[in-house]
């Protein structure tokens, strides 16, 4: 029997993380320690502090929270200014501690990506917030993923949900994974103490669930590169696979499950407390992905299964 899945195998452990956040080293309001403590306290397993145009590697006393060195680069695709996150795959760093970056045009961006792509995972950030169209980035071939959901942009400005942009990229031939992140700045924190329960909080709203071989930076980035994860703002995806032309998903209780492909060949199940759905594919030739939406409108996004 022919079977394909987005998750690498039955072996491995699920780990929860955020891959886009900021601190007082750029335009965040909280110190790195405050950010790490906040996410550790909410049960996150890994975190990448991606301050703007700055490389810093951090140590954290609590070994439970795995830190992935990273940074957010302000750069250019053609004439459009874009933001890219660079996530370090292993111990090797191309950059010095506290090194700052200034990229001023498209050519410098291409050179930076060429030098970094073997040692860093590169992702496109908040295309909605950046006022991008797919044609602005269609020539970029070194990205592993894009933000399908940026909680800070969505909660505060309603421009953080980018699944339509992602579908355009997939239909254009890109094999980009989808990431949900916070992009947390915590800029409302004007008084002492922990600010994470403030109504304007831009933390804990979007995350990735990685199925990794072990609790390590290398295993997590390896799973990310392979697409062995899903992204969510609430629901859980326990399994998603295609076997003999039948798509299957198993999830936490939701009210809508929608399989999507390269055209408007949607297949949906609507109800209450749905925990799974299996159906023959509806004309899909290139890929199928699934969205699981709960009663509050929160979404879990799978990566595509390529057919």
N, C-alpha and C positions, 0 to 999 in steps of 0.2 A: 504494500500500500504506500502511496506517495503522501508524505506529510511534511509540511513546512511550518516553522514557528518563529516568532520574533525573539523568543528567549532561548539561550544557548543550549540548555539541557535541563533535565530534572535536577541535576546536581547544582549546588550553589545556595547562596543565602540572599534574602532581600534586604537591601540597605537604602535608607532614605536620605536624600541630600538636597542642598541648594547650591547652584553653580553660578550665582550672580548676586553679589552683595558688596556694600561699601562701608567704609569707616571714616574716622577723622583724618586718615591719611589722604583722602580726597574730599568728596562732598557728602560724606556721611556724618551723622551727629554723634554716634557712639564710638567708643574705642574698640579696637579689635577684640580685646578681652571681653568687653560687654556683649559684643555680637556673638562671639563663640559661646559664652555662658548662656545666652538667651536661646540659641539653637540647641545646645546640648541639653538644656532643661526641657525643651519640647520634644526630645526623643530623636533628634536627627543623628544620623550616623556619620555624615561627611558634609564638608562645607568648603567652598572656594571663595575667598575674599578677593574680589576683583576690582581693586581701586583703579581709578582712571590713570592710565599712562604711567604706571609705577609697578616695578617688580619688587615684591617683598615675600620672603618665605618666613612663616611663623612657626613657633613652637607653642604647644598648648599642653598644660600639665595633665589634663584628663585624656588618657589614651583612647577613650571611647570615641571621641570626635576626631575623625580622620580629616586632616587639612590637605587640600589639593592646591598647591601654589598656582596662582593665576592673576590675570590683569585684564582690564578693559581698554582696548586701544581705540582711540579716535583716529579715523583714517578716511580713505576715499575710494569709491568705486566710480570710475569715470569722473564726473563732476559732483556727484552726490557725496555728502559726508555720511559715513556709516560708523557704527560701533561694532567691534568684534571682540569676543572674549577668547583669550588664549589660556588653555588649561594644561598644565604640565603633566606629561604622562608618567614620568618616573623621577629618579633622583637627579638626573642630569638637567642642569639649567644652562641656557645660553646667555643668561643675563646675570649681572652682579646685584647683590643686595642693595636696595634703594635706587636702582637704576631707573631713570625717567626717560620717556620716549616722546618724540615730536615727529609726527609723520604729516607731511604737508601737501601731498598730492597723490594721484593714482599710481604713478611710477614708483614712488617710495613705498606705497602700500604693497604693491606686487613684490618688491624686493624683500620687504619685511616678512611677508607670508612665505615666500620661497625659502628663506633662511630658517624659519621656525616650524614649518609644517611637519617635519619628521619627528620632532620632540614635543609638539604641542597639539592638542585638539583645538580646532578653531570653529567658533560658532557665530552666527549672525544674531545680533541683539535687536529686539523691539523694532521690527520693520514699520509697524504702524506709527509709533512715536517718532521715528526718523523720517516719516513721510515718503517711504520708498514704494516704488512699483517693482514688480519682478524684473522687468527689463533693465533696471538699474544694477542688478547684481547677477544677471544670467550668465555673465562671462566668468564668474568666480567658480573655480573648480576644486578648491582645496578645503571647503567647509565640510564638516561632518554633520552639522546640525544647525537648526535655527530655533529661535524662541517662538513657539506656537502660542505661549501664554506668558506674559510679563505682568506679575501681580501689581507691582507699583504703578505701572502705566494704566492698567485696567481699573484698579480701584480708585485712583485719584483723577484720571483723565479719560477713561473709557476708550483707550486706544491700545490695549494690551493683548487682545485676542486676535491671533493672526492665522487662523486655520485656512482661510481663503487664500492668503498669500502663499502658505505652505503647499496647498493643492496646486496652485499655479506653478510652483517650482517642481513639484513631482511630475506634473503633466509636461513640463519642459525638459524632463529627463534627469533632473537632479535626484540623487538618492540621499537626501538630507533626512536625518532623524528630527524628531520634534521634542523640544524641551519646554518644561514649565519651570519658571524661576520666580524669585521675589524681586530682584533688583532693589533690595531694601536700602534706604538712606536714613530712615528714622529722623527726618529733619524737624518733626513736630516736637521733639524732646527739648523743652525749654526749662525743665525743672529737674531736680535730682531724683534718682531712683530709676526703677525699671519702667520703660515706656511702652512695653509691647502690647498692653491691653488698651491703648488709646484708640479711639474710633478711626483715626487716620493712619493707623499702623499699616506699613507696607511690608510686614514680615509674616511668614507662615501661611502664605496664600497660594503658592505654586511650588511644586517640588518634583523631583524625579525619584522613581523607585527602580533601583538597579539590581539585577540578579547577577551577583559576582561570585567568583570562586572562593574568595576569602575577604576578610576585613583588612584591606590594604589599599594604599593609593594606586599601586600598579594594577591590582585586580579590578578596581572600580573603573579606572580609565580604560582598561582593556575591554570591559563589558560595555562601557559607553561607546567606544569605537566600533564595536560589533553590533550595536543597536540592541543589546540585551537589557532593555529597560522600557518602562512606560512613564508617562508624565501625567500629573494629576493636580486638580484643585480640590479633590475630595474623595471620589470613589476609588476602589481598588480593582485592578485587573489581575486575577489569579492565573489565568492562562488564555492564550489566543493562538490558534493554529488553523491551518487548512489541510484537510486530509481527503484525498480522492474527490476534489472539487467541492467539498463541503467546508464552509467556514464555521468555526466554533469559538465562542468566548465564554469564559466563566468569570464572574465578578462579584463584588459586594452588592447589596440590594440597590437597584436603581429603577428609574421610571421609563427610561428610553435607552435602547441599544441600537446603534446605527452603523452598519457596514458601509464603507465608502470606497469608491474606486476612481479610475482615471477620468471617468465621465460622470454624468448624472445618473449613474446606475446604483442608486442607494437601495438598501434593504433595511427595514426597520422593524423593531418590536417595541410596542408601547404598552405599558401596564403599570403595576405597582409591585414593588419588592421583587423585581426581576433579578435573577442571579445567574442567568445564562441564556444563550441563544445560539442555535445551529441552523444553518440554511444553505442551500446551494447558491453559488455565486451567480450574480445577475449580469452576465456580459463582461465581467472583468477579464481583461487580457494581460494587463501589466502589473497591477498591484491591488491589494485590498488592505484597508486599515479599519479600525473600529473606534468609535467614541461611545462611552458609557456615561449617561447623564442622570444625576439623581434628582429627587423632587425639588431641591433647592437650586437647580440649574448648574451645579458643579459637575465638572467633566473630567474623565480620564481618557487620555489619548494614547493609543497604541502607536508604535512605529509600523510602517508598511511591511506586509509580506509580499515579496516580489514573485510574481507567477511566471 
